[in-house]
């Protein structure tokens, strides 16, 4: 309908006071998209197709199927649920972790060791459900169609910090070394000190697809984790600053082949 009307996705979005990414998700039937009746009315009016309104309402009703995230309402913090939705929609992640291996790359034993410490009151079943959530997330990087592209910088301290015991760490480090080519892992050596002059803490930059090579459908977002809560940063100057920080870290980190060799050597040292 939009194409027949000769309108760009940006024009349609502006007309209903929504983002271009929202209109794109409506058009493609993206999972978990919120379909507002006023949006349908506005688009039908814009495209001069009022007779299609009821049909679109029917489609919207049929599309209200639960996400796999809805299977675990008690295992996912609401603010982290927002992140998971964005992660699933992203095409590229830029991740810096100075502290531990990110959930996307954790083997089961490493993940369970962390969860037992962080959620000491959880039952075995609850911990297993949390692991299932991680496992479902990890399919983003192993799927055949358009796997998620990731640039990951890990501080060397992550390699030396033992989680779950030597055998678990050995397996975890080998897993990192053997990740598929769409995940580029680099190790930041301890001898580099603080290349930024300060510790940023862990952060992730999420980038989204662009339509026909144009500007992205959604603006990039920086996700910053902390012990008591997480924040999302969207201002362009803030995102640029985090990109610059990551590029500084990436430049002084080991390259991908050397990082893989370091990981494999450290794995041997844990279980000689």
N, C-alpha and C positions, 0 to 999 in steps of 0.2 A: 504493500500500500504506500509506504514512504517513497520507494523508488518510482512507482507509477506517478506519484505527485511531484517528482523531480526535486525532492528535498534531501539535504544532507542530514546525517544523524545529529550533528550539532544544532542545526536549525530546529529539528523536532524536539530535542532536549530542552532548548531554550524556551520553546513555546509552552511546554508544560512545567517549566521551572524545575527540571530535574537534570542530572548529569548525563553526559553522553554514554557513559558506561551503563547507566541504568536502562536507557533505551536499548542499548545493544543486548543486555541480558534479557529484556522483555522479548526482543525479536528472536533471539536464539533459544529461548526456553531454558535459560541457565538454571541449575539447581538452586533452590532456596531463594529465588528472586521474589521480592514482595510485589504483588500485582495490586495496585490501587485502582479502584473504580474510576476516580477522577482522572487518572492518567489515561485510561482507556477512552473515556469520554473526550478528553482533550485531543488525543491523537486522531480519533475518528472524525472529530470536528475539523482538525487541521487538514486531514487528508480528504475531507469532503466525502466521507464514506460512513454516514450515520447508521446505515443499515447493517454494518458489520459489528456494531457494539454488542448485541446480544450473543453473537457467535463467539466473540472474543471473551466475553464473560464466561461462557461455557467452557472454553479452552482453559481459562484461568482456574476454574473450579476443578477441572480434571487434572490440572498440573500440581495440585497441592498434595504432593506425596512427600513423606518424611525423608529427611536426609539420614545417612548412617550416623551422623552426629547425634540425632535425636534418640538413638538407642541407648545413649549413655549420659542422660541428663545430670546425674550426680557425680560423674567423673570429670566433667569439663567445666571449669570456671567460666561464667558468662563472658568475662572480658577476653579470655583465651579462645572462647568459641568464635568471637569476632575475628581473631587472628586466623583461626583454622579456615574460616570461610574465605578470607582474603588469600591465604596460602594456596587453597585449592583453585582459585581463579588466576593466580599469578603465572607468569611465564618464566621469570628469572628471579632468583633470590641471591642477595649478597649478604653473607653472614660472617660476623666476627665473634668468636668465643674465646675469652681469656681464661675460662674457668672449668668447663666440662664439655663433653661431647653433646651436641644438640640432639634433641629427640628424633629428628629425621634420620639420624645415622646411628642410633643406639641399638646394640644387639640386645636380645631379651634379658640376659643375665645382668648386664650393665644397668638397664632400665629398672629392673626389679630391685637391685641393690639401692639405687637412688630413691625409689618410691618407698621402700621399707623405712628409710631414714626420714623422708619428708612427710610421709603419711603414716606415722607409727600406729594410729588407731584404726587404720583400714584393715579389713579382713583380707584373706588370701584371694577371695573371689573379686573383691573390689580392685586389688592390685592387678589381677589378671585382666580385668576390664580396661584398666588404664593402659596396660600393655597392648591390648587389642586396638585401642584408639591410635597408639603410636604406629602399630603395624599397618593399619589402614592408611595413615598419613604417608608411610614410606613407599606406598605404591605410586605416589606422584613422581618418584625418581626412577622407577623401574618399569613403568608402563611402556608399551610399544609405541603408542601414538603420542607424539609431542611430550616426551618426558620433561619434567621441570629441570631447567638449567640452573646450576648453583655454583657460585664462587664462594669457597669457604676458607677462611684463615683461622687456624687454631694456634693459640699460644703453646709454646713448648711445655709449659707447666701442665697443660692438660694431659700430655703424654706421660709425664712423671707422676701425676696424682693417681694413686691406685684406688679404683672403685671395684668392689666385689671380689678382690683378691687377684693374685698374679695371673692365674689361668684366665679369668674373665678379661683382664686387661690385655693379655696377649691376643685373645680372640678378637676383642674390640679394635685393637690397633690394626690387625690384619684386615678386618672388615673395612676400616677406613682406607687402607692402602689399595683395596680391591674394588672400590666403588666404581660405577660405570663412568665412561668418558664425559657424560653430561654434568658430572660433579667434579670440579677441580679443587683439590685439597692442597693447601699450602700451610706449612708450619712456620710460625714466627719464632726464631731462636731467642732464647733468654738473653744471649749476649747483646741483642739489639737494644736492650734497655726499654725506654719509653719513647718511641719515635715521634709521638705526638706531644710529648712533654707532660702528658696527663693520661690517666686511665679512663677510657670511655665506658667501660663495662660492656656487656654483650649487647649486640644490636643486629637487626636484620633489615635490609632494604628490600621491599617488594616492588617489582616492576610488572606491568601488565601489558597485554598485547595491544598492538596498534592496528587500526583499520586501514588496509591498503597502503601500508608503509607510512601512513600519516602519524599524527601525534597519538599517544597512547589513549585507549578508551577510558582508562582510569588514571589519575595522577599517581605517581609513586608514593609509597608510605614507608616511614621508618618505624619499626617496632622495637621498643626498648624495654628490656626486662629488668625487674628489681625484685627484691625479696618480698616486699609487701604489696606490689602491684605493678602493672604494666601500662605503658603509655604509647599512644600513636601520634606521630609527628608528620604533618602534611605540608607545612609551609615550604615553598620552593627553596628559599635560602637555607632553611634547616636541612632539607634533604641534600642539597648541594654540599653542605658542610660535612655531612656524614659520608657522602661519596668521596670527597677529598680525603677524609680521614682514612677510609678503607684503602684508597689508592696508595696512600703513604705507607700503610701497613703491608700491602701487597708487594710493593716495590722492595722492601727490605726483607720480606719473608723468603724462604727457600722456594725455588720453582717447583712445579708439580712433580717431575721425576725425582728430584732430590728429596722432596717431602715424602714420597712413597718409600724411598729407600730408608729414610730415617724411621718411618713408622714400622717397617718390617724388621729393622735392626732392633728397635725397642721391644717389639713383640718377642723376639728371640731372647732378649735379656730378661724378660719377665718369666719365661719358661725355658731355660737353657737346655 
